[in-house]
Amino acid sequence: MLCVSTVLAVAHAPQGRLPLTVSTFYLALDAAVAFGPSLLGLLIPWTGYAHMYLGLSVLVVLAGFVFLRFNARIVAPALVTHSSEAVS
């Protein structure tokens, strides 16, 4: 999944800014991995585990819609290719 995310980040970047795009992507990834669990851990006393996971699941669904909205031109040809191969 990490490779796919990197490819999608690079696919939207201008050719001359690829190194900056990749380094920014990994900086954000490292920050999310470092601070995400700690920040979520601070929410548990107020929300409890069930509500925290419910909120995170809503966030994942919303992120999926945002992904499809902004990457439809990349994802759609792959879906068409795979669906036509399955029919043959």
Secondary structure per residue as TSV (DSSP state, phi and psi in degrees):
chain	resnum	aa	ss	phi	psi
A	1	M	-	360.0	-34.0
A	2	L	H	-64.5	-39.3
A	3	C	H	-64.4	-40.4
A	4	V	H	-63.9	-42.1
A	5	S	H	-63.5	-40.7
A	6	T	H	-64.6	-42.7
A	7	V	H	-62.9	-41.8
A	8	L	H	-65.5	-37.9
A	9	A	H	-65.8	-41.6
A	10	V	H	-72.8	-30.4
A	11	A	H	-64.0	-27.0
A	12	H	T	-94.7	-2.7
A	13	A	S	-93.6	146.2
A	14	P	-	-65.1	152.8
A	15	Q	G	-56.7	-40.3
A	16	G	G	-74.2	-11.5
A	17	R	G	-113.0	18.9
A	18	L	H	-60.9	-45.9
A	19	P	H	-60.6	-40.2
A	20	L	H	-65.7	-38.2
A	21	T	H	-64.1	-45.9
A	22	V	H	-66.0	-42.7
A	23	S	H	-67.1	-37.5
A	24	T	H	-66.2	-40.2
A	25	F	H	-59.7	-47.5
A	26	Y	H	-70.9	-30.0
A	27	L	H	-64.5	-45.3
A	28	A	H	-65.3	-39.3
A	29	L	H	-63.3	-45.2
A	30	D	H	-62.9	-40.0
A	31	A	H	-65.1	-40.8
A	32	A	H	-65.1	-41.1
A	33	V	H	-69.4	-34.9
A	34	A	H	-76.2	-46.3
A	35	F	H	-98.8	-21.7
A	36	G	H	-57.0	-53.8
A	37	P	H	-62.4	-35.5
A	38	S	H	-67.3	-43.7
A	39	L	H	-67.1	-39.0
A	40	L	H	-66.6	-34.4
A	41	G	H	-63.9	-31.5
A	42	L	H	-71.2	-23.4
A	43	L	H	-78.3	-24.0
A	44	I	H	-58.0	-42.4
A	45	P	H	-60.7	-29.7
A	46	W	H	-89.8	-35.8
A	47	T	H	-104.3	-27.8
A	48	G	H	79.7	165.8
A	49	Y	H	-67.1	-41.9
A	50	A	H	-62.3	-46.7
A	51	H	H	-70.9	-33.9
A	52	M	H	-64.4	-46.0
A	53	Y	H	-67.8	-33.5
A	54	L	H	-63.8	-45.4
A	55	G	H	-63.2	-39.4
A	56	L	H	-68.5	-34.6
A	57	S	H	-68.1	-37.2
A	58	V	H	-63.4	-41.1
A	59	L	H	-61.9	-39.6
A	60	V	H	-66.0	-41.8
A	61	V	H	-64.3	-43.5
A	62	L	H	-62.9	-40.2
A	63	A	H	-63.8	-34.7
A	64	G	H	-64.1	-41.7
A	65	F	H	-65.7	-41.5
A	66	V	H	-63.8	-41.6
A	67	F	H	-59.1	-48.4
A	68	L	H	-65.5	-34.9
A	69	R	H	-65.6	-44.8
A	70	F	H	-92.4	-11.9
A	71	N	S	-121.0	21.8
A	72	A	H	-62.1	-35.7
A	73	R	H	-70.3	-22.2
A	74	I	H	-88.6	-40.5
A	75	V	H	-79.1	-39.6
A	76	A	H	-59.5	-45.8
A	77	P	H	-61.7	-34.6
A	78	A	H	-66.8	-38.7
A	79	L	H	-67.6	-40.0
A	80	V	H	-65.5	-41.7
A	81	T	H	-63.5	-44.9
A	82	H	H	-69.8	-37.1
A	83	S	H	-70.9	-34.8
A	84	S	H	-72.6	-31.2
A	85	E	H	-70.3	-32.3
A	86	A	H	-71.4	-30.1
A	87	V	H	-74.6	-35.1
A	88	S	-	-65.6	360.0
